[in-house]
């Protein structure tokens, strides 16, 4: 699909499972925790942790009992580790094309501020982003209108786009506000995979893409 961009265009992205796979953040955190708990055999522990996760067994409870470490410490290690994650193919080219055409770029994401900002830093895209709205900092989560109005109040434009993945909460507010909405289809690795439950009109984006190579900035 084509997106026409000029100085009056604001293109806003979700973060998790939109710019990268959130599962890769989980894997990055598990690797960091395994290396901390068992330096000599961390690969074996990491393998077990991921197997437990895939089997829907509580990984942190296993670690807490096996390594005599408090759950709160494990949660802090998970949230505060330096993530090793990569952008989806085509994302950086889209950001460059928007910037070249004087468009503005934002991110609206739910989560803890320090964690989400560490992800953005790791992805290497801070220089492209004009505004970041994080639920913890704003005090509201999607699908609240407030998160999207915060972008409208910060970035001047006449046409707003939101590109995201989660049908449950991502598109209700921007659809209400008259934004153009684009849904990135699950590549089979998304953390939230129950989109079939949220296919009412208000939940749906106006367009779907399979990947960012489907998007052309004009």
N, C-alpha and C positions, 0 to 999 in steps of 0.2 A: 504494500500500500504506500501511497505517496503522502507526505506531510509537507505542506508549504510553510516555510519559516522565514520570518523577517523580524524587524525590531519590535513588532507588536505581538509576537508569538511567545508563549511560555509553555515549555514541555516539562512535565513533572513525572518523576518515576517513583514507584515503590522501590524498596531495597531488597528484602529477603525473598528469594525465589523469583525475583524479577531481573535484577542485575547480575545475580549469581545464585547458585544453589545453596540454600541454607543448610542442607545436609553436609556440605563441605565445611561449613563452620563447625558443626557438631563433630565431624571427623578430626578437624584441626584441634579442637578442644580436647577430645579424647586422647589424641596423640600427646599433647602437652601434659595432660594429667598422668598418663601411663609412664612417660619419661621421668616425671617427678617422683612417682611412687615406687618404680622398680627400674632403675637405670640399667641394670644388667640384662633384664629380660622384658624390656618395655614392649617389644613387638608382639610377644606372646600375650601380654596383658592387653594391649591395644586390640588385638584380634578377638580376644574373649569379650572385651567391652562392647565392641561393635556387634558381635554375634548376639550378646544379651539384648542389646538395643533392638536389633532386628527381630528378636524373639519376644519383644514386648515385656522383658524382665527388667526391673528397676536396677539400672547400672550403679547408681550412687549408693543404694543400699548394699549391694554386693561389695563395693569398694570400702564402704564404711566399716562393715563387719570384718572384711578380710585384711584390711590394712590399719584398722583402729584409728580411723580419721573421722572427724565430725562431718556431718552432712553439710553444714554451713561453710566449712572450709572447701569442700568439693565444689559447691555451688559458686563460691568466690573464684576458685581456680578456673572454672568453666567460663564465667562471665568476664574475667579480667585477663585471660591469656591473650597473647598477640596473635591474631588470626592469620592463617595462611590460606587465602581464598583467591579465586580468580574470576574475572568478569566473563560473562557469556560472550561467545563470538559475536562480533558486530557492534557491541555496545560502544566501544571507544570511538569507532568511526562515526557513529551517530552523534555522540557528544561533540566531536570535532566539527561535524557538518553544521550542527545547530549553532555552535559558537561562531563559526566562520560567517554565518548568515545573520549574526547579531541577535539571534534568539536568546531567550533566558531559560535557565535550567534549574529545576528544583527537585528536592526529594521529600516525600512524606512517608514516614515510617513509624511503626509502633515498636516500643521496646524501651530498654534502659538507655539513657543518653550516652554513657561512657562506652557501652558495648556497641551501639549502633555507629558511633563516631569512629571507634576503632576499626570496624568493618569498612567504613568509607575510606579511612586512611589506608588500610591494607590494599584496597582495590585501586588506589592511585588515581582517584578521580576528583579530589578536592578542588583542583584548579579549574575544573569545569563547572562547578556547582555554585549558583548564585544564592540559593536559600535552602536550608535544611530544617524541616519541621519534624520533631521527634515527640512522641506522645508524652513521655515522662516530663519533658521540659515545658510542654504546653499545658499539660494537665487534662488532656482528653485524648481518646483513641478513636480511630476509624470505627464505625462510619460517621462520626460526628462531623457536622458541617464546619465546626470551628477550625479543624486542621487544614481544611481547604481554603477557608476564608483567610486564614493566616498567610497563605501564599498570595492570594489576591491582594491583600493589604501590603505585602512586601514587594511584589514584583509587578510592575506596570505592564499590562497587556490587554489585548482585545480578544485573543483566542487562546484558550487554555486546553492543554492535552494532559491526560493522566494515563500512564502505562503501568499496568500492575497485573497480578495473577489471581488474587483470592476473591472468588465470587461472593463469598459470605459477607465481606465488609468493604472491599476496595472501591466499588463503583457506585454505591448508593448515593453518597454525597456529591461526587462530581457530576453524576447524571442529573441530580436535582438542581445543581448550580448552572447547568447548561454547558459544561465542559465536553470536549470530545474525548471519549474513553476507548482504550485499546487493551484487550486482554491477551496476555501471553499464556499460551496453552502449556499445561504441565508436561514436562519432558520425561516424566516417569520417576523423578527424584524429589518432587516437592514434598515438604513437610505436611502441608495441608492438601489432602487429596480427595475431599468429599464435595467437590464442586457440583456433582449431580444433584445435591440436595438444595442448591441455591440457583435455580435456573428460572426464577420468576423475572419478569421484565425489569423490575427496579434493580436487580442484582447483576444484570448482564451488561457487558461493555457494548459499545456500538459496533466495534470491529474486533476480530480475533487475528492474532499472528501466531505462527508456529515458532518463529525465532526472529532475532533482530535483523537477520539478512532479508527478511520480508519487507523491511521498512526502507523507504528511500526518502531522503530529505531534499526538498527542492527549494 
